[in-house]
Amino acid sequence: MSGIEELIGQDEGGIVVERTSQSVGDAVAKLAVDDDLRAAMGAAARRRASEYTWERSVEAILAAYSDVLGSQRRVRA
């Protein structure tokens, strides 16, 4: 999924898995035996997710439009 590494970080707020039953099973097994890891990842996931707000999304979209429009103006000039 595009952008997932940005959302979860370097295995801070989750585990990136391949779309195979083996990969998903390995991640679930890793979390099943480690209470501290589950708690740490849960806390990190909540913290990281709270950083994504509507205001931040709007600012990112406006910045992208501004970049595109600026690029178009430079090309036409």
PyMOL Python script that loads the backbone (N, CA, C, O; Angstrom):
from pymol import cmd

cmd.read_pdbstr("""\
ATOM      1  N   MET A   1       0.847  -1.166   0.000  1.00  0.00           N
ATOM      2  CA  MET A   1       0.000   0.000   0.000  1.00  0.00           C
ATOM      3  C   MET A   1       0.892   1.228   0.000  1.00  0.00           C
ATOM      4  O   MET A   1       1.835   1.308   0.787  1.00  0.00           O
ATOM      5  N   SER A   2       0.617   2.150  -0.841  1.00  0.00           N
ATOM      6  CA  SER A   2       1.423   3.355  -0.962  1.00  0.00           C
ATOM      7  C   SER A   2       1.401   4.172   0.327  1.00  0.00           C
ATOM      8  O   SER A   2       0.335   4.464   0.869  1.00  0.00           O
ATOM      9  N   GLY A   3       2.573   4.532   0.803  1.00  0.00           N
ATOM     10  CA  GLY A   3       2.680   5.397   1.964  1.00  0.00           C
ATOM     11  C   GLY A   3       2.634   4.688   3.305  1.00  0.00           C
ATOM     12  O   GLY A   3       2.685   5.343   4.346  1.00  0.00           O
ATOM     13  N   ILE A   4       2.541   3.378   3.304  1.00  0.00           N
ATOM     14  CA  ILE A   4       2.402   2.672   4.573  1.00  0.00           C
ATOM     15  C   ILE A   4       3.644   2.830   5.437  1.00  0.00           C
ATOM     16  O   ILE A   4       3.536   2.936   6.659  1.00  0.00           O
ATOM     17  N   GLU A   5       4.835   2.849   4.814  1.00  0.00           N
ATOM     18  CA  GLU A   5       6.049   3.010   5.603  1.00  0.00           C
ATOM     19  C   GLU A   5       6.064   4.360   6.313  1.00  0.00           C
ATOM     20  O   GLU A   5       6.551   4.471   7.439  1.00  0.00           O
ATOM     21  N   GLU A   6       5.527   5.387   5.650  1.00  0.00           N
ATOM     22  CA  GLU A   6       5.446   6.700   6.290  1.00  0.00           C
ATOM     23  C   GLU A   6       4.504   6.665   7.490  1.00  0.00           C
ATOM     24  O   GLU A   6       4.738   7.339   8.494  1.00  0.00           O
ATOM     25  N   LEU A   7       3.460   5.889   7.380  1.00  0.00           N
ATOM     26  CA  LEU A   7       2.478   5.822   8.459  1.00  0.00           C
ATOM     27  C   LEU A   7       2.993   5.055   9.667  1.00  0.00           C
ATOM     28  O   LEU A   7       2.825   5.504  10.801  1.00  0.00           O
ATOM     29  N   ILE A   8       3.616   3.904   9.442  1.00  0.00           N
ATOM     30  CA  ILE A   8       4.025   3.093  10.589  1.00  0.00           C
ATOM     31  C   ILE A   8       5.472   3.297  10.992  1.00  0.00           C
ATOM     32  O   ILE A   8       5.856   2.871  12.081  1.00  0.00           O
ATOM     33  N   GLY A   9       6.292   3.931  10.162  1.00  0.00           N
ATOM     34  CA  GLY A   9       7.692   4.137  10.498  1.00  0.00           C
ATOM     35  C   GLY A   9       8.512   2.870  10.295  1.00  0.00           C
ATOM     36  O   GLY A   9       8.088   1.947   9.599  1.00  0.00           O
ATOM     37  N   GLN A  10       9.669   2.837  10.900  1.00  0.00           N
ATOM     38  CA  GLN A  10      10.554   1.679  10.794  1.00  0.00           C
ATOM     39  C   GLN A  10      10.124   0.611  11.800  1.00  0.00           C
ATOM     40  O   GLN A  10      10.774   0.420  12.827  1.00  0.00           O
ATOM     41  N   ASP A  11       9.035  -0.074  11.499  1.00  0.00           N
ATOM     42  CA  ASP A  11       8.457  -1.089  12.384  1.00  0.00           C
ATOM     43  C   ASP A  11       8.136  -0.536  13.766  1.00  0.00           C
ATOM     44  O   ASP A  11       8.188  -1.259  14.761  1.00  0.00           O
ATOM     45  N   GLU A  12       7.803   0.754  13.822  1.00  0.00           N
ATOM     46  CA  GLU A  12       7.423   1.352  15.096  1.00  0.00           C
ATOM     47  C   GLU A  12       5.949   1.086  15.403  1.00  0.00           C
ATOM     48  O   GLU A  12       5.609   0.598  16.480  1.00  0.00           O
ATOM     49  N   GLY A  13       5.084   1.412  14.448  1.00  0.00           N
ATOM     50  CA  GLY A  13       3.645   1.330  14.690  1.00  0.00           C
ATOM     51  C   GLY A  13       2.988   0.169  13.997  1.00  0.00           C
ATOM     52  O   GLY A  13       1.763   0.133  13.880  1.00  0.00           O
ATOM     53  N   GLY A  14       3.772  -0.785  13.533  1.00  0.00           N
ATOM     54  CA  GLY A  14       3.218  -1.935  12.845  1.00  0.00           C
ATOM     55  C   GLY A  14       4.314  -2.703  12.145  1.00  0.00           C
ATOM     56  O   GLY A  14       5.484  -2.322  12.191  1.00  0.00           O
ATOM     57  N   ILE A  15       3.938  -3.758  11.512  1.00  0.00           N
ATOM     58  CA  ILE A  15       4.889  -4.596  10.791  1.00  0.00           C
ATOM     59  C   ILE A  15       4.439  -4.659   9.332  1.00  0.00           C
ATOM     60  O   ILE A  15       3.304  -5.040   9.046  1.00  0.00           O
ATOM     61  N   VAL A  16       5.315  -4.292   8.425  1.00  0.00           N
ATOM     62  CA  VAL A  16       5.009  -4.401   7.000  1.00  0.00           C
ATOM     63  C   VAL A  16       5.180  -5.869   6.608  1.00  0.00           C
ATOM     64  O   VAL A  16       6.223  -6.476   6.855  1.00  0.00           O
ATOM     65  N   VAL A  17       4.151  -6.415   6.003  1.00  0.00           N
ATOM     66  CA  VAL A  17       4.193  -7.816   5.589  1.00  0.00           C
ATOM     67  C   VAL A  17       3.955  -7.919   4.091  1.00  0.00           C
ATOM     68  O   VAL A  17       3.338  -7.048   3.476  1.00  0.00           O
ATOM     69  N   GLU A  18       4.456  -8.994   3.528  1.00  0.00           N
ATOM     70  CA  GLU A  18       4.129  -9.308   2.141  1.00  0.00           C
ATOM     71  C   GLU A  18       2.726  -9.909   2.126  1.00  0.00           C
ATOM     72  O   GLU A  18       2.212 -10.332   3.162  1.00  0.00           O
ATOM     73  N   ARG A  19       2.128  -9.942   0.978  1.00  0.00           N
ATOM     74  CA  ARG A  19       0.771 -10.475   0.865  1.00  0.00           C
ATOM     75  C   ARG A  19       0.799 -11.995   0.717  1.00  0.00           C
ATOM     76  O   ARG A  19       0.294 -12.560  -0.254  1.00  0.00           O
ATOM     77  N   THR A  20       1.398 -12.623   1.701  1.00  0.00           N
ATOM     78  CA  THR A  20       1.423 -14.090   1.728  1.00  0.00           C
ATOM     79  C   THR A  20       0.976 -14.537   3.113  1.00  0.00           C
ATOM     80  O   THR A  20       1.145 -13.820   4.099  1.00  0.00           O
ATOM     81  N   SER A  21       0.409 -15.719   3.167  1.00  0.00           N
ATOM     82  CA  SER A  21      -0.028 -16.242   4.463  1.00  0.00           C
ATOM     83  C   SER A  21       1.163 -16.446   5.391  1.00  0.00           C
ATOM     84  O   SER A  21       1.034 -16.251   6.600  1.00  0.00           O
ATOM     85  N   GLN A  22       2.303 -16.827   4.865  1.00  0.00           N
ATOM     86  CA  GLN A  22       3.499 -17.039   5.685  1.00  0.00           C
ATOM     87  C   GLN A  22       3.951 -15.735   6.330  1.00  0.00           C
ATOM     88  O   GLN A  22       4.256 -15.708   7.522  1.00  0.00           O
ATOM     89  N   SER A  23       3.996 -14.662   5.559  1.00  0.00           N
ATOM     90  CA  SER A  23       4.441 -13.370   6.078  1.00  0.00           C
ATOM     91  C   SER A  23       3.489 -12.832   7.142  1.00  0.00           C
ATOM     92  O   SER A  23       3.925 -12.335   8.180  1.00  0.00           O
ATOM     93  N   VAL A  24       2.190 -12.935   6.877  1.00  0.00           N
ATOM     94  CA  VAL A  24       1.196 -12.474   7.850  1.00  0.00           C
ATOM     95  C   VAL A  24       1.269 -13.335   9.106  1.00  0.00           C
ATOM     96  O   VAL A  24       1.234 -12.815  10.221  1.00  0.00           O
ATOM     97  N   GLY A  25       1.371 -14.641   8.928  1.00  0.00           N
ATOM     98  CA  GLY A  25       1.467 -15.553  10.068  1.00  0.00           C
ATOM     99  C   GLY A  25       2.687 -15.282  10.923  1.00  0.00           C
ATOM    100  O   GLY A  25       2.606 -15.312  12.151  1.00  0.00           O
ATOM    101  N   ASP A  26       3.824 -15.018  10.280  1.00  0.00           N
ATOM    102  CA  ASP A  26       5.050 -14.710  11.026  1.00  0.00           C
ATOM    103  C   ASP A  26       4.879 -13.444  11.858  1.00  0.00           C
ATOM    104  O   ASP A  26       5.309 -13.395  13.010  1.00  0.00           O
ATOM    105  N   ALA A  27       4.252 -12.419  11.280  1.00  0.00           N
ATOM    106  CA  ALA A  27       4.040 -11.162  12.013  1.00  0.00           C
ATOM    107  C   ALA A  27       3.095 -11.368  13.191  1.00  0.00           C
ATOM    108  O   ALA A  27       3.342 -10.851  14.280  1.00  0.00           O
ATOM    109  N   VAL A  28       2.021 -12.116  12.983  1.00  0.00           N
ATOM    110  CA  VAL A  28       1.070 -12.383  14.065  1.00  0.00           C
ATOM    111  C   VAL A  28       1.751 -13.183  15.171  1.00  0.00           C
ATOM    112  O   VAL A  28       1.564 -12.890  16.352  1.00  0.00           O
ATOM    113  N   ALA A  29       2.532 -14.180  14.804  1.00  0.00           N
ATOM    114  CA  ALA A  29       3.231 -14.998  15.800  1.00  0.00           C
ATOM    115  C   ALA A  29       4.215 -14.147  16.600  1.00  0.00           C
ATOM    116  O   ALA A  29       4.328 -14.306  17.816  1.00  0.00           O
ATOM    117  N   LYS A  30       4.924 -13.250  15.926  1.00  0.00           N
ATOM    118  CA  LYS A  30       5.879 -12.370  16.610  1.00  0.00           C
ATOM    119  C   LYS A  30       5.168 -11.511  17.650  1.00  0.00           C
ATOM    120  O   LYS A  30       5.661 -11.337  18.765  1.00  0.00           O
ATOM    121  N   LEU A  31       4.013 -10.978  17.279  1.00  0.00           N
ATOM    122  CA  LEU A  31       3.257 -10.133  18.205  1.00  0.00           C
ATOM    123  C   LEU A  31       2.582 -10.945  19.313  1.00  0.00           C
ATOM    124  O   LEU A  31       2.420 -10.457  20.431  1.00  0.00           O
ATOM    125  N   ALA A  32       2.196 -12.166  19.007  1.00  0.00           N
ATOM    126  CA  ALA A  32       1.473 -12.997  19.973  1.00  0.00           C
ATOM    127  C   ALA A  32       2.319 -13.339  21.194  1.00  0.00           C
ATOM    128  O   ALA A  32       1.785 -13.522  22.288  1.00  0.00           O
ATOM    129  N   VAL A  33       3.622 -13.425  21.015  1.00  0.00           N
ATOM    130  CA  VAL A  33       4.480 -13.858  22.122  1.00  0.00           C
ATOM    131  C   VAL A  33       5.172 -12.705  22.842  1.00  0.00           C
ATOM    132  O   VAL A  33       5.932 -12.934  23.783  1.00  0.00           O
ATOM    133  N   ASP A  34       4.920 -11.468  22.411  1.00  0.00           N
ATOM    134  CA  ASP A  34       5.673 -10.347  22.982  1.00  0.00           C
ATOM    135  C   ASP A  34       4.732  -9.216  23.405  1.00  0.00           C
ATOM    136  O   ASP A  34       4.393  -8.341  22.608  1.00  0.00           O
ATOM    137  N   ASP A  35       4.319  -9.254  24.670  1.00  0.00           N
ATOM    138  CA  ASP A  35       3.410  -8.236  25.205  1.00  0.00           C
ATOM    139  C   ASP A  35       3.997  -6.833  25.101  1.00  0.00           C
ATOM    140  O   ASP A  35       3.294  -5.886  24.749  1.00  0.00           O
ATOM    141  N   ASP A  36       5.287  -6.701  25.408  1.00  0.00           N
ATOM    142  CA  ASP A  36       5.932  -5.380  25.382  1.00  0.00           C
ATOM    143  C   ASP A  36       5.965  -4.812  23.961  1.00  0.00           C
ATOM    144  O   ASP A  36       5.732  -3.621  23.757  1.00  0.00           O
ATOM    145  N   LEU A  37       6.253  -5.662  22.996  1.00  0.00           N
ATOM    146  CA  LEU A  37       6.286  -5.214  21.599  1.00  0.00           C
ATOM    147  C   LEU A  37       4.905  -4.754  21.156  1.00  0.00           C
ATOM    148  O   LEU A  37       4.775  -3.714  20.511  1.00  0.00           O
ATOM    149  N   ARG A  38       3.863  -5.529  21.502  1.00  0.00           N
ATOM    150  CA  ARG A  38       2.495  -5.126  21.149  1.00  0.00           C
ATOM    151  C   ARG A  38       2.145  -3.789  21.767  1.00  0.00           C
ATOM    152  O   ARG A  38       1.569  -2.930  21.099  1.00  0.00           O
ATOM    153  N   ALA A  39       2.485  -3.600  23.031  1.00  0.00           N
ATOM    154  CA  ALA A  39       2.173  -2.339  23.713  1.00  0.00           C
ATOM    155  C   ALA A  39       2.934  -1.175  23.086  1.00  0.00           C
ATOM    156  O   ALA A  39       2.366  -0.105  22.869  1.00  0.00           O
ATOM    157  N   ALA A  40       4.214  -1.382  22.797  1.00  0.00           N
ATOM    158  CA  ALA A  40       5.028  -0.314  22.200  1.00  0.00           C
ATOM    159  C   ALA A  40       4.526   0.040  20.809  1.00  0.00           C
ATOM    160  O   ALA A  40       4.437   1.218  20.462  1.00  0.00           O
ATOM    161  N   MET A  41       4.198  -0.973  20.009  1.00  0.00           N
ATOM    162  CA  MET A  41       3.696  -0.707  18.659  1.00  0.00           C
ATOM    163  C   MET A  41       2.331  -0.033  18.713  1.00  0.00           C
ATOM    164  O   MET A  41       2.046   0.855  17.910  1.00  0.00           O
ATOM    165  N   GLY A  42       1.498  -0.442  19.639  1.00  0.00           N
ATOM    166  CA  GLY A  42       0.185   0.186  19.776  1.00  0.00           C
ATOM    167  C   GLY A  42       0.306   1.659  20.127  1.00  0.00           C
ATOM    168  O   GLY A  42      -0.382   2.501  19.550  1.00  0.00           O
ATOM    169  N   ALA A  43       1.187   1.969  21.082  1.00  0.00           N
ATOM    170  CA  ALA A  43       1.399   3.366  21.482  1.00  0.00           C
ATOM    171  C   ALA A  43       1.969   4.179  20.320  1.00  0.00           C
ATOM    172  O   ALA A  43       1.534   5.302  20.069  1.00  0.00           O
ATOM    173  N   ALA A  44       2.940   3.609  19.618  1.00  0.00           N
ATOM    174  CA  ALA A  44       3.539   4.310  18.481  1.00  0.00           C
ATOM    175  C   ALA A  44       2.515   4.521  17.371  1.00  0.00           C
ATOM    176  O   ALA A  44       2.484   5.581  16.747  1.00  0.00           O
ATOM    177  N   ALA A  45       1.683   3.523  17.126  1.00  0.00           N
ATOM    178  CA  ALA A  45       0.660   3.647  16.082  1.00  0.00           C
ATOM    179  C   ALA A  45      -0.339   4.745  16.422  1.00  0.00           C
ATOM    180  O   ALA A  45      -0.719   5.528  15.551  1.00  0.00           O
ATOM    181  N   ARG A  46      -0.772   4.811  17.691  1.00  0.00           N
ATOM    182  CA  ARG A  46      -1.699   5.872  18.095  1.00  0.00           C
ATOM    183  C   ARG A  46      -1.054   7.246  17.937  1.00  0.00           C
ATOM    184  O   ARG A  46      -1.684   8.181  17.443  1.00  0.00           O
ATOM    185  N   ARG A  47       0.209   7.363  18.361  1.00  0.00           N
ATOM    186  CA  ARG A  47       0.915   8.647  18.253  1.00  0.00           C
ATOM    187  C   ARG A  47       1.069   9.054  16.785  1.00  0.00           C
ATOM    188  O   ARG A  47       0.780  10.193  16.417  1.00  0.00           O
ATOM    189  N   ARG A  48       1.518   8.131  15.966  1.00  0.00           N
ATOM    190  CA  ARG A  48       1.745   8.447  14.554  1.00  0.00           C
ATOM    191  C   ARG A  48       0.429   8.767  13.841  1.00  0.00           C
ATOM    192  O   ARG A  48       0.376   9.690  13.029  1.00  0.00           O
ATOM    193  N   ALA A  49      -0.626   8.016  14.136  1.00  0.00           N
ATOM    194  CA  ALA A  49      -1.920   8.254  13.495  1.00  0.00           C
ATOM    195  C   ALA A  49      -2.492   9.603  13.891  1.00  0.00           C
ATOM    196  O   ALA A  49      -3.150  10.259  13.083  1.00  0.00           O
ATOM    197  N   SER A  50      -2.249  10.025  15.128  1.00  0.00           N
ATOM    198  CA  SER A  50      -2.784  11.311  15.575  1.00  0.00           C
ATOM    199  C   SER A  50      -2.138  12.491  14.859  1.00  0.00           C
ATOM    200  O   SER A  50      -2.678  13.598  14.869  1.00  0.00           O
ATOM    201  N   GLU A  51      -0.987  12.258  14.238  1.00  0.00           N
ATOM    202  CA  GLU A  51      -0.313  13.311  13.477  1.00  0.00           C
ATOM    203  C   GLU A  51      -1.017  13.594  12.155  1.00  0.00           C
ATOM    204  O   GLU A  51      -0.806  14.651  11.561  1.00  0.00           O
ATOM    205  N   TYR A  52      -1.846  12.673  11.688  1.00  0.00           N
ATOM    206  CA  TYR A  52      -2.556  12.830  10.418  1.00  0.00           C
ATOM    207  C   TYR A  52      -3.922  13.448  10.692  1.00  0.00           C
ATOM    208  O   TYR A  52      -4.856  12.768  11.116  1.00  0.00           O
ATOM    209  N   THR A  53      -4.014  14.736  10.442  1.00  0.00           N
ATOM    210  CA  THR A  53      -5.250  15.478  10.699  1.00  0.00           C
ATOM    211  C   THR A  53      -5.806  15.992   9.380  1.00  0.00           C
ATOM    212  O   THR A  53      -5.129  15.968   8.352  1.00  0.00           O
ATOM    213  N   TRP A  54      -7.052  16.458   9.426  1.00  0.00           N
ATOM    214  CA  TRP A  54      -7.641  17.070   8.230  1.00  0.00           C
ATOM    215  C   TRP A  54      -6.849  18.297   7.820  1.00  0.00           C
ATOM    216  O   TRP A  54      -6.645  18.540   6.631  1.00  0.00           O
ATOM    217  N   GLU A  55      -6.403  19.071   8.798  1.00  0.00           N
ATOM    218  CA  GLU A  55      -5.635  20.285   8.483  1.00  0.00           C
ATOM    219  C   GLU A  55      -4.348  19.925   7.750  1.00  0.00           C
ATOM    220  O   GLU A  55      -3.984  20.573   6.768  1.00  0.00           O
ATOM    221  N   ARG A  56      -3.666  18.897   8.224  1.00  0.00           N
ATOM    222  CA  ARG A  56      -2.423  18.480   7.572  1.00  0.00           C
ATOM    223  C   ARG A  56      -2.705  17.966   6.161  1.00  0.00           C
ATOM    224  O   ARG A  56      -1.930  18.229   5.240  1.00  0.00           O
ATOM    225  N   SER A  57      -3.801  17.241   5.986  1.00  0.00           N
ATOM    226  CA  SER A  57      -4.160  16.742   4.658  1.00  0.00           C
ATOM    227  C   SER A  57      -4.439  17.891   3.694  1.00  0.00           C
ATOM    228  O   SER A  57      -3.983  17.876   2.551  1.00  0.00           O
ATOM    229  N   VAL A  58      -5.194  18.891   4.162  1.00  0.00           N
ATOM    230  CA  VAL A  58      -5.515  20.046   3.317  1.00  0.00           C
ATOM    231  C   VAL A  58      -4.238  20.795   2.955  1.00  0.00           C
ATOM    232  O   VAL A  58      -4.052  21.179   1.800  1.00  0.00           O
ATOM    233  N   GLU A  59      -3.356  21.006   3.929  1.00  0.00           N
ATOM    234  CA  GLU A  59      -2.103  21.705   3.655  1.00  0.00           C
ATOM    235  C   GLU A  59      -1.275  20.953   2.621  1.00  0.00           C
ATOM    236  O   GLU A  59      -0.688  21.572   1.733  1.00  0.00           O
ATOM    237  N   ALA A  60      -1.219  19.624   2.722  1.00  0.00           N
ATOM    238  CA  ALA A  60      -0.452  18.822   1.769  1.00  0.00           C
ATOM    239  C   ALA A  60      -1.046  18.919   0.362  1.00  0.00           C
ATOM    240  O   ALA A  60      -0.305  19.013  -0.616  1.00  0.00           O
ATOM    241  N   ILE A  61      -2.361  18.898   0.256  1.00  0.00           N
ATOM    242  CA  ILE A  61      -3.006  19.001  -1.059  1.00  0.00           C
ATOM    243  C   ILE A  61      -2.769  20.380  -1.660  1.00  0.00           C
ATOM    244  O   ILE A  61      -2.446  20.498  -2.842  1.00  0.00           O
ATOM    245  N   LEU A  62      -2.928  21.425  -0.847  1.00  0.00           N
ATOM    246  CA  LEU A  62      -2.688  22.779  -1.349  1.00  0.00           C
ATOM    247  C   LEU A  62      -1.237  22.957  -1.777  1.00  0.00           C
ATOM    248  O   LEU A  62      -0.965  23.616  -2.780  1.00  0.00           O
ATOM    249  N   ALA A  63      -0.315  22.382  -1.035  1.00  0.00           N
ATOM    250  CA  ALA A  63       1.101  22.473  -1.402  1.00  0.00           C
ATOM    251  C   ALA A  63       1.359  21.746  -2.723  1.00  0.00           C
ATOM    252  O   ALA A  63       2.131  22.222  -3.555  1.00  0.00           O
ATOM    253  N   ALA A  64       0.717  20.599  -2.911  1.00  0.00           N
ATOM    254  CA  ALA A  64       0.887  19.854  -4.160  1.00  0.00           C
ATOM    255  C   ALA A  64       0.340  20.648  -5.339  1.00  0.00           C
ATOM    256  O   ALA A  64       0.981  20.718  -6.387  1.00  0.00           O
ATOM    257  N   TYR A  65      -0.845  21.249  -5.177  1.00  0.00           N
ATOM    258  CA  TYR A  65      -1.405  22.085  -6.242  1.00  0.00           C
ATOM    259  C   TYR A  65      -0.498  23.272  -6.528  1.00  0.00           C
ATOM    260  O   TYR A  65      -0.286  23.622  -7.689  1.00  0.00           O
ATOM    261  N   SER A  66       0.029  23.882  -5.505  1.00  0.00           N
ATOM    262  CA  SER A  66       0.924  25.024  -5.666  1.00  0.00           C
ATOM    263  C   SER A  66       2.171  24.613  -6.448  1.00  0.00           C
ATOM    264  O   SER A  66       2.627  25.339  -7.331  1.00  0.00           O
ATOM    265  N   ASP A  67       2.719  23.437  -6.115  1.00  0.00           N
ATOM    266  CA  ASP A  67       3.893  22.942  -6.845  1.00  0.00           C
ATOM    267  C   ASP A  67       3.573  22.709  -8.314  1.00  0.00           C
ATOM    268  O   ASP A  67       4.351  23.078  -9.194  1.00  0.00           O
ATOM    269  N   VAL A  68       2.421  22.093  -8.574  1.00  0.00           N
ATOM    270  CA  VAL A  68       2.027  21.811  -9.963  1.00  0.00           C
ATOM    271  C   VAL A  68       1.824  23.117 -10.720  1.00  0.00           C
ATOM    272  O   VAL A  68       2.312  23.267 -11.840  1.00  0.00           O
ATOM    273  N   LEU A  69       1.114  24.053 -10.123  1.00  0.00           N
ATOM    274  CA  LEU A  69       0.864  25.327 -10.791  1.00  0.00           C
ATOM    275  C   LEU A  69       2.156  26.095 -11.003  1.00  0.00           C
ATOM    276  O   LEU A  69       2.336  26.735 -12.039  1.00  0.00           O
ATOM    277  N   GLY A  70       3.062  26.038 -10.025  1.00  0.00           N
ATOM    278  CA  GLY A  70       4.352  26.700 -10.171  1.00  0.00           C
ATOM    279  C   GLY A  70       5.160  26.090 -11.289  1.00  0.00           C
ATOM    280  O   GLY A  70       5.835  26.803 -12.033  1.00  0.00           O
ATOM    281  N   SER A  71       5.100  24.762 -11.418  1.00  0.00           N
ATOM    282  CA  SER A  71       5.817  24.061 -12.500  1.00  0.00           C
ATOM    283  C   SER A  71       5.250  24.455 -13.848  1.00  0.00           C
ATOM    284  O   SER A  71       6.000  24.662 -14.802  1.00  0.00           O
ATOM    285  N   GLN A  72       3.928  24.561 -13.937  1.00  0.00           N
ATOM    286  CA  GLN A  72       3.289  24.932 -15.198  1.00  0.00           C
ATOM    287  C   GLN A  72       3.669  26.357 -15.585  1.00  0.00           C
ATOM    288  O   GLN A  72       3.905  26.635 -16.761  1.00  0.00           O
ATOM    289  N   ARG A  73       3.731  27.251 -14.622  1.00  0.00           N
ATOM    290  CA  ARG A  73       4.093  28.626 -14.922  1.00  0.00           C
ATOM    291  C   ARG A  73       5.522  28.721 -15.422  1.00  0.00           C
ATOM    292  O   ARG A  73       5.811  29.502 -16.328  1.00  0.00           O
ATOM    293  N   ARG A  74       6.431  27.926 -14.837  1.00  0.00           N
ATOM    294  CA  ARG A  74       7.823  27.952 -15.276  1.00  0.00           C
ATOM    295  C   ARG A  74       7.955  27.391 -16.690  1.00  0.00           C
ATOM    296  O   ARG A  74       8.765  27.880 -17.477  1.00  0.00           O
ATOM    297  N   VAL A  75       7.155  26.360 -17.018  1.00  0.00           N
ATOM    298  CA  VAL A  75       7.227  25.755 -18.336  1.00  0.00           C
ATOM    299  C   VAL A  75       6.702  26.718 -19.390  1.00  0.00           C
ATOM    300  O   VAL A  75       7.259  26.793 -20.485  1.00  0.00           O
ATOM    301  N   ARG A  76       5.656  27.443 -19.086  1.00  0.00           N
ATOM    302  CA  ARG A  76       5.048  28.370 -20.048  1.00  0.00           C
ATOM    303  C   ARG A  76       5.874  29.628 -20.231  1.00  0.00           C
ATOM    304  O   ARG A  76       5.793  30.269 -21.279  1.00  0.00           O
ATOM    305  N   ALA A  77       6.661  29.993 -19.241  1.00  0.00           N
ATOM    306  CA  ALA A  77       7.429  31.246 -19.294  1.00  0.00           C
ATOM    307  C   ALA A  77       8.572  31.180 -20.258  1.00  0.00           C
ATOM    308  O   ALA A  77       9.307  32.155 -20.412  1.00  0.00           O
TER     309      ALA A  77
END
""", "prot")
cmd.dss("prot")
cmd.show_as("cartoon", "prot")
cmd.util.cbc("prot")
cmd.orient("prot")
